Amino acid sequence: MEWFSSFVLSGRPVGAFLALGLVLAQPVGPAGADTLEVPGQYPTIQAAINAAQTGDEILVAPGVYPERIHLLGKTITLRGTAGPDLTIIDATGLNQDVIICTNGEGPDTIVQGFTVTGGVDGIRTRLSAPTLSDCLFVANAGHGMSCEEAAPVAFDCAFSDNIDCGIQNVIGAPVLERCAIEGNGAGGVFSLGPAIVTLLDCSLIGNTAVFGAGLHNLDGGAARLVNCTFIANQASYSGGGLLNDSDCQVHLVNCLFSDNSAGVDGGAVYNLESDLEVSNGTFSANAAGRDGGAV
């Protein structure tokens, strides 16, 4: 996995991951690719994936698809033709992750236009870097997305109302742009280092957790956030909006923290033995039960 070793294992330079996001935003497929239709030609999404070859596009018609799917390491585009409101992959009752992406998929593996629900995790990525666009990862029993030594890129997606975290990142490097991370039961984003999270123009709203309800960086987790909003996140202990714990490196640019709360310390931000840089930040109406209503 050359893409992974060159970025994830190279000391976590923030600029490199931002560059990675720009590169991944421009997938290109080979000429002569086929189009496969679900359910017109194939009865299930997985059947179409099994038949697909490199560069193929799978077009999924509106409907509810009661299955879980495995992308099998294939360089393909999987597209819901009517968008996420009408094209739903629902794994309720299967006790499985809904989408599995663990076979070295790269940025030209694209998933677009689905609601992904009813699973353990909405999508599980490991040692892979898929591109996700216009998808809703909602109401899953675990995480909206789990990221294990992976570098997925998500554009215009929502990770909402999941029982656990919206996004769990373990030694990975996800890049999210124009995404909503809202109403998750164990925090918006949890990032365990060495790892890096890049959030651009994202909103973290109404998430709850014990620590770091919006974003929790732990043990060397790094993050760069630009033009992001933290609103009405609630931590029962510390770090209503953001918590950095132990050797984390976090840079916030043009970010807003408003109406976040913590039961003990750091209504907006709790920073412990970590490097935090804030440029043009706004802190308004945050509250803590003990110290640091803002920070």
C-alpha positions as CSV (number, residue, x, y, z in Angstrom):
1,M,0.0,0.0,0.0
2,E,2.4,2.7,-1.2
3,W,-0.2,5.5,-0.9
4,F,-0.6,4.6,2.8
5,S,3.1,4.3,3.7
6,S,3.9,7.6,2.0
7,F,1.3,9.6,3.9
8,V,0.2,7.9,7.1
9,L,3.6,6.6,8.2
10,S,5.6,9.6,7.2
11,G,5.4,11.6,10.4
12,R,1.9,13.0,9.8
13,P,2.7,16.3,8.0
14,V,-0.5,18.4,7.9
15,G,0.3,19.9,4.5
16,A,0.8,16.5,3.0
17,F,-2.6,15.4,4.1
18,L,-4.3,18.5,2.8
19,A,-2.5,17.9,-0.5
20,L,-3.8,14.3,-0.4
21,G,-7.3,15.6,-0.1
22,L,-6.9,17.7,-3.2
23,V,-5.4,14.8,-5.2
24,L,-8.2,12.4,-4.1
25,A,-10.8,14.9,-5.2
26,Q,-10.0,14.2,-8.9
27,P,-10.6,10.5,-9.6
28,V,-10.1,9.4,-13.1
29,G,-11.4,6.1,-14.6
30,P,-10.1,4.2,-17.6
31,A,-11.6,4.5,-21.0
32,G,-14.0,1.8,-22.1
33,A,-15.5,1.2,-18.7
34,D,-18.9,-0.5,-18.5
35,T,-22.1,0.6,-16.7
36,L,-23.9,-1.9,-14.5
37,E,-27.4,-1.3,-13.3
38,V,-29.1,-2.3,-10.1
39,P,-31.7,-3.8,-10.0
40,G,-32.2,-3.7,-13.8
41,Q,-29.2,-6.0,-14.6
42,Y,-28.3,-7.2,-11.1
43,P,-30.7,-7.9,-8.3
44,T,-28.4,-6.6,-5.5
45,I,-25.6,-4.1,-5.1
46,Q,-23.2,-6.8,-4.1
47,A,-24.0,-8.9,-7.2
48,A,-23.1,-5.9,-9.3
49,I,-19.9,-5.3,-7.3
50,N,-18.9,-9.0,-7.8
51,A,-19.3,-8.7,-11.5
52,A,-17.6,-5.3,-11.9
53,Q,-14.2,-4.7,-13.5
54,T,-11.7,-1.9,-13.0
55,G,-13.2,1.4,-14.0
56,D,-16.8,0.2,-14.2
57,E,-19.7,2.3,-12.8
58,I,-22.6,0.8,-10.9
59,L,-25.8,2.8,-11.1
60,V,-28.2,2.0,-8.3
61,A,-31.9,3.0,-8.8
62,P,-34.0,4.5,-6.0
63,G,-35.1,2.0,-3.4
64,V,-34.2,0.4,-0.1
65,Y,-31.5,-2.3,-0.4
66,P,-31.5,-4.6,2.7
67,E,-27.9,-5.8,2.4
68,R,-24.3,-5.2,3.5
69,I,-21.7,-4.7,0.8
70,H,-18.0,-5.4,0.4
71,L,-16.1,-3.3,-2.2
72,L,-13.5,-6.1,-2.7
73,G,-10.6,-3.8,-3.4
74,K,-12.1,-2.8,-6.8
75,T,-11.5,0.5,-8.5
76,I,-15.1,1.2,-9.3
77,T,-17.8,3.9,-8.9
78,L,-20.9,3.0,-6.9
79,R,-23.6,5.7,-7.5
80,G,-27.1,6.1,-6.2
81,T,-28.8,7.7,-9.2
82,A,-31.5,9.6,-7.2
83,G,-29.2,10.6,-4.3
84,P,-29.2,9.6,-0.6
85,D,-32.8,10.5,0.2
86,L,-34.1,7.9,-2.2
87,T,-31.3,5.4,-2.3
88,I,-30.8,3.5,0.9
89,I,-28.6,0.7,2.0
90,D,-30.1,-0.7,5.1
91,A,-28.4,-3.5,7.1
92,T,-30.9,-3.6,9.9
93,G,-30.9,-7.1,11.5
94,L,-27.7,-8.3,9.8
95,N,-25.4,-7.3,12.7
96,Q,-22.8,-6.3,10.2
97,D,-21.0,-3.1,9.0
98,V,-22.9,-1.8,6.1
99,I,-20.0,-1.0,3.7
100,I,-16.7,-2.8,4.0
101,C,-13.6,-1.1,2.5
102,T,-10.6,-3.1,3.7
103,N,-8.8,-4.4,0.6
104,G,-6.6,-1.6,-0.4
105,E,-9.1,0.5,-2.2
106,G,-7.7,3.8,-3.4
107,P,-9.1,7.2,-4.2
108,D,-10.6,6.0,-7.5
109,T,-13.0,3.8,-5.5
110,I,-16.0,6.1,-5.2
111,V,-19.2,5.8,-3.3
112,Q,-21.7,8.5,-4.0
113,G,-25.4,9.2,-3.3
114,F,-26.5,6.8,-0.6
115,T,-28.0,6.7,2.9
116,V,-26.1,4.1,4.8
117,T,-28.0,2.9,7.9
118,G,-28.8,0.0,10.2
119,G,-25.3,-1.4,10.6
120,V,-22.7,-1.8,13.3
121,D,-20.6,0.8,11.5
122,G,-22.0,2.6,8.5
123,I,-18.7,2.2,6.7
124,R,-15.5,0.4,7.9
125,T,-12.3,1.5,6.2
126,R,-9.0,-0.2,6.9
127,L,-5.7,0.2,4.9
128,S,-7.8,1.9,2.2
129,A,-8.5,5.4,0.9
130,P,-11.9,5.5,-0.8
131,T,-13.7,8.7,-1.9
132,L,-17.1,9.3,-0.4
133,S,-19.5,11.9,-1.8
134,D,-23.1,13.0,-1.0
135,C,-23.7,10.2,1.4
136,L,-25.6,10.0,4.8
137,F,-24.2,7.7,7.4
138,V,-27.0,7.7,9.9
139,A,-28.6,5.7,12.8
140,N,-26.0,3.0,12.9
141,A,-25.4,1.0,16.2
142,G,-21.7,1.8,16.2
143,H,-19.8,4.5,14.3
144,G,-20.9,6.3,11.2
145,M,-17.4,5.6,9.8
146,S,-14.5,3.7,11.4
147,C,-11.1,4.5,10.0
148,E,-8.3,2.1,10.9
149,E,-4.9,3.0,9.3
150,A,-6.9,4.5,6.5
151,A,-7.2,7.8,4.6
152,P,-10.7,8.1,3.3
153,V,-11.8,11.5,1.8
154,A,-15.5,12.6,2.2
155,F,-17.2,15.5,0.5
156,D,-20.7,16.7,1.3
157,C,-21.5,13.8,3.6
158,A,-23.3,13.6,7.0
159,F,-22.4,11.4,9.9
160,S,-25.4,11.8,12.2
161,D,-27.5,10.1,14.9
162,N,-25.2,7.1,15.3
163,I,-25.1,5.4,18.7
164,D,-21.3,5.6,19.0
165,C,-19.1,8.2,17.3
166,G,-19.8,9.9,14.0
167,I,-16.2,9.0,13.0
168,Q,-13.7,6.9,14.8
169,N,-10.1,7.4,13.6
170,V,-7.4,5.0,14.8
171,I,-3.9,5.7,13.4
172,G,-5.6,7.1,10.2
173,A,-5.8,10.3,8.2
174,P,-9.4,11.1,7.1
175,V,-10.1,14.3,5.2
176,L,-13.6,15.7,5.4
177,E,-14.9,18.7,3.5
178,R,-18.3,20.3,3.8
179,C,-19.5,17.5,6.1
180,A,-22.0,17.6,8.9
181,I,-21.2,15.6,12.1
182,E,-24.3,15.9,14.2
183,G,-26.2,14.2,17.1
184,N,-23.9,11.3,17.7
185,G,-24.1,9.5,21.0
186,A,-20.4,9.1,21.9
187,G,-18.9,12.1,20.2
188,G,-18.6,13.6,16.8
189,V,-15.0,12.5,16.0
190,F,-12.7,10.4,18.1
191,S,-9.0,10.3,16.9
192,L,-6.4,8.1,18.5
193,G,-2.8,8.8,17.5
194,P,-0.6,8.7,15.8
195,A,-3.3,10.0,13.5
196,I,-4.5,13.2,11.9
197,V,-7.9,14.5,11.1
198,T,-8.5,17.3,8.5
199,L,-11.8,19.0,8.6
200,L,-12.6,21.8,6.1
201,D,-15.9,23.8,6.3
202,C,-17.5,21.1,8.5
203,S,-20.1,21.4,11.3
204,L,-20.0,19.5,14.6
205,I,-23.4,20.0,16.2
206,G,-25.3,18.5,19.1
207,N,-23.0,15.6,19.8
208,T,-22.7,14.1,23.3
209,A,-19.9,12.3,25.1
210,V,-18.1,12.0,28.4
211,F,-14.9,13.7,27.0
212,G,-14.5,15.8,23.9
213,A,-18.1,15.7,22.6
214,G,-17.3,17.5,19.3
215,L,-13.8,16.2,18.7
216,H,-11.6,14.1,21.0
217,N,-7.9,13.8,20.2
218,L,-5.9,11.4,22.3
219,D,-2.3,10.2,22.5
220,G,-0.7,12.1,19.7
221,G,-3.7,12.7,17.6
222,A,-3.2,15.7,15.3
223,A,-5.9,17.8,13.7
224,R,-6.3,20.8,11.3
225,L,-9.7,22.4,11.2
226,V,-10.5,25.3,8.9
227,N,-13.8,27.2,8.8
228,C,-15.5,24.7,11.2
229,T,-18.4,25.2,13.7
230,F,-18.8,23.5,17.0
231,I,-22.4,24.2,18.3
232,A,-24.3,22.8,21.3
233,N,-22.0,19.8,21.9
234,Q,-22.2,18.4,25.5
235,A,-19.5,16.6,27.4
236,S,-20.6,15.2,30.8
237,Y,-17.0,15.7,32.1
238,S,-14.6,17.8,30.1
239,G,-14.2,19.4,26.6
240,G,-17.7,20.2,25.4
241,G,-16.5,21.1,21.9
242,L,-12.9,19.9,21.7
243,L,-10.6,17.9,24.0
244,N,-6.9,17.3,23.3
245,D,-5.2,14.8,25.6
246,S,-1.4,14.0,25.7
247,D,0.9,15.2,23.0
248,C,-1.7,16.3,20.5
249,Q,-1.1,19.0,17.8
250,V,-4.1,20.9,16.8
251,H,-4.5,24.0,14.6
252,L,-7.9,25.8,14.4
253,V,-8.4,28.5,11.7
254,N,-11.6,30.6,11.5
255,C,-13.5,28.2,13.8
256,L,-16.6,29.0,15.9
257,F,-17.4,27.5,19.3
258,S,-20.9,28.4,20.5
259,D,-23.3,27.0,23.2
260,N,-21.0,24.0,24.0
261,S,-21.0,22.8,27.6
262,A,-19.0,20.5,29.9
263,G,-20.0,19.2,33.3
264,V,-16.6,19.9,34.8
265,D,-14.0,21.8,32.8
266,G,-13.6,23.4,29.3
267,G,-17.0,24.2,28.0
268,A,-15.6,24.8,24.5
269,V,-12.1,23.4,24.7
270,Y,-10.0,21.4,27.2
271,N,-6.4,21.2,26.3
272,L,-4.1,18.8,28.3
273,E,-0.3,18.5,27.7
274,S,-0.9,19.3,24.0
275,D,-0.1,22.0,21.5
276,L,-3.1,24.1,20.4
277,E,-3.0,27.0,18.0
278,V,-6.1,29.1,17.3
279,S,-6.2,31.7,14.5
280,N,-9.3,33.9,14.2
281,G,-11.4,31.8,16.6
282,T,-14.7,32.9,18.0
283,F,-16.0,31.6,21.4
284,S,-19.5,32.5,22.5
285,A,-21.9,31.3,25.2
286,N,-20.0,28.2,26.2
287,A,-20.3,26.9,29.7
288,A,-18.4,24.6,32.2
289,G,-19.5,23.3,35.6
290,R,-16.2,24.2,37.2
291,D,-13.4,25.9,35.2
292,G,-12.9,27.3,31.7
293,G,-16.3,28.2,30.3
294,A,-14.5,28.7,27.0
295,V,-11.0,27.1,27.4
